[in-house]
């Protein structure tokens, strides 16, 4: 049985969207660029299959498409040159020799791209075979779901919505192909109209199921993450695997002796903090760079101060602090995250604490720490004067040099070009602050890329900072912060490496109170540089992050400074603007009966989905009740038309379709006259026979003149209105 062309077009459209679900995770996980070329190739192959383009035409066109795409990707705008054609031919020939010799890992990226195009060519051919001949796409559908489930479980790709899309598309395809396959086995045939009668309710049911899946709250997984168990069973290490062992899990790790390597995402909640301002959460600092990572050389176990507070949370504080943060710590961390300007801690039970001088580690001096742990930190957020920072001089550092000497440490093996770069960046900066600022801004101007994937691990003879600055220029916060500390020290500015957490995601609880939710994904490192007269000042060199230093612009800054500050703060300002708009929308939507509606039902996506669901329900209701309201609509339209044969012919066809809708069908082989007689028998008059006689005389006898059109229309209106029941 041949599939009707309209149905076939619809099948190929669905198959296209099912196929590109394979390309989305590939593009994200492997950072494959120019993904639109592959989308276009899949569409081209399916279009040729749909139009039945002969192979002798289609194959050369596809080959030309592949050739031009490869040329464009690898040679840019001037790719249509004889020289580049020769390079491509040479590359392909060399890769074929590598295949023959078994050196498959040495294949060029250009040749691998060609192979990927060929793979997509084969997939589209198989899809045509499965849809048009086998009329079953279950294998490809199942493989797609399995593929997305695997990449969602074992990689950073979030396939939640992708799986939903694939389920809707795949089930729709199965629902359409099943009756076609059944018709082929029974030697029957479905009309397009009959297939539409199957497709419409199926599509509405799947749309309703998808809408329900989007609206219902998502429950937490019932089973623990299987990845650590699988990796452990395979001898690949568990969750504490270091960077040198492969892909590590993001989060706090006290061992920083070997930096580098990729990280995988981890949404585990670390803490929730109720505070009025955005804060970086400090964990510790380290002072000794080893060419591969960081260690702490001194200060371990020496407390700056100790204290003990009991039952103060929720009660009156005699001397209220400038600011405070109420923290709920869910992860059993050995040290406590705290904001800048920390003064003291309050706990709900008798828990003495201490903070070390050199490492800034804040910890509880008790054997057992409850989980989750609730504590309040009181702090005074530091504010820096731009005028005073501009007045800092390098010679002013000498007064504190004995204390600051550990923070100028550099390994003897550090390549000279690192120090040369630092000297070049800071040579024209007059103050300590401006020198530090010049190094901080360097990363955003020089082609560095923030990424947690494909990050290099330095070899035995490589320096971690040197590799990042001059070879890869690709990494995450550890790369940027360590490189800035090393360059600051090379320029003679004391600096130390800081570990902790970024501010987290701003949320609101059931009482509409602001709080920040911090997960392992917010684990972060940054820089502190020593400013004479001020002490330690935080800097943020990592691309995409914004520091927490509050600077008072009490002098007229240079235009370049203002532009740079705007560039650094723009993402954060945009984020705050978006948060303010979101809060405003929520506030305006609150009150009255809406207070009873959960927050997840107030989002724009939910409302849009609900609107779409209502529209779908209304459409479905109109479809199933059309035999009651459609005749009246036909009558109303007909009254606006003048009489005549053409109008009568159209009205008679509408009457026949309406009779079929109410169940009075015309059996195959039965004449119109006999069918009209059966209708008259059911009605008890001769109106249908008279209309049919007029229709046949006009159609076959060409008797279309001198007829009483108003009388015929009156009979037609009476007949079709009476079918409404």
Secondary structure as GFF3:
##gff-version 3
##sequence-region A 1 725
A	DSSP	alpha_helix	5	29	.	.	.	ID=ss1
A	DSSP	alpha_helix	35	51	.	.	.	ID=ss2
A	DSSP	alpha_helix	55	75	.	.	.	ID=ss3
A	DSSP	three_ten_helix	76	78	.	.	.	ID=ss4
A	DSSP	alpha_helix	82	101	.	.	.	ID=ss5
A	DSSP	three_ten_helix	104	106	.	.	.	ID=ss6
A	DSSP	alpha_helix	109	128	.	.	.	ID=ss7
A	DSSP	pi_helix	129	134	.	.	.	ID=ss8
A	DSSP	alpha_helix	138	154	.	.	.	ID=ss9
A	DSSP	alpha_helix	160	186	.	.	.	ID=ss10
A	DSSP	alpha_helix	192	215	.	.	.	ID=ss11
A	DSSP	alpha_helix	226	233	.	.	.	ID=ss12
A	DSSP	three_ten_helix	243	245	.	.	.	ID=ss13
A	DSSP	beta_strand	248	249	.	.	.	ID=ss14
A	DSSP	beta_strand	263	264	.	.	.	ID=ss15
A	DSSP	beta_strand	269	274	.	.	.	ID=ss16
A	DSSP	beta_strand	281	286	.	.	.	ID=ss17
A	DSSP	beta_strand	288	289	.	.	.	ID=ss18
A	DSSP	beta_strand	294	295	.	.	.	ID=ss19
A	DSSP	beta_strand	303	309	.	.	.	ID=ss20
A	DSSP	beta_strand	323	329	.	.	.	ID=ss21
A	DSSP	beta_strand	342	347	.	.	.	ID=ss22
A	DSSP	beta_strand	351	356	.	.	.	ID=ss23
A	DSSP	beta_strand	362	364	.	.	.	ID=ss24
A	DSSP	beta_strand	373	379	.	.	.	ID=ss25
A	DSSP	beta_strand	383	385	.	.	.	ID=ss26
A	DSSP	alpha_helix	386	390	.	.	.	ID=ss27
A	DSSP	three_ten_helix	394	400	.	.	.	ID=ss28
A	DSSP	alpha_helix	401	404	.	.	.	ID=ss29
A	DSSP	three_ten_helix	405	408	.	.	.	ID=ss30
A	DSSP	alpha_helix	416	426	.	.	.	ID=ss31
A	DSSP	alpha_helix	432	445	.	.	.	ID=ss32
A	DSSP	beta_strand	449	450	.	.	.	ID=ss33
A	DSSP	alpha_helix	464	467	.	.	.	ID=ss34
A	DSSP	pi_helix	468	472	.	.	.	ID=ss35
A	DSSP	beta_strand	474	475	.	.	.	ID=ss36
A	DSSP	alpha_helix	477	490	.	.	.	ID=ss37
A	DSSP	beta_strand	495	501	.	.	.	ID=ss38
A	DSSP	beta_strand	505	508	.	.	.	ID=ss39
A	DSSP	beta_strand	514	519	.	.	.	ID=ss40
A	DSSP	three_ten_helix	520	522	.	.	.	ID=ss41
A	DSSP	beta_strand	523	531	.	.	.	ID=ss42
A	DSSP	beta_strand	535	539	.	.	.	ID=ss43
A	DSSP	beta_strand	550	552	.	.	.	ID=ss44
A	DSSP	alpha_helix	559	589	.	.	.	ID=ss45
A	DSSP	three_ten_helix	592	596	.	.	.	ID=ss46
A	DSSP	three_ten_helix	599	601	.	.	.	ID=ss47
A	DSSP	alpha_helix	604	624	.	.	.	ID=ss48
A	DSSP	alpha_helix	626	639	.	.	.	ID=ss49
A	DSSP	alpha_helix	645	661	.	.	.	ID=ss50
A	DSSP	alpha_helix	672	683	.	.	.	ID=ss51
A	DSSP	alpha_helix	687	700	.	.	.	ID=ss52
A	DSSP	alpha_helix	709	722	.	.	.	ID=ss53
###
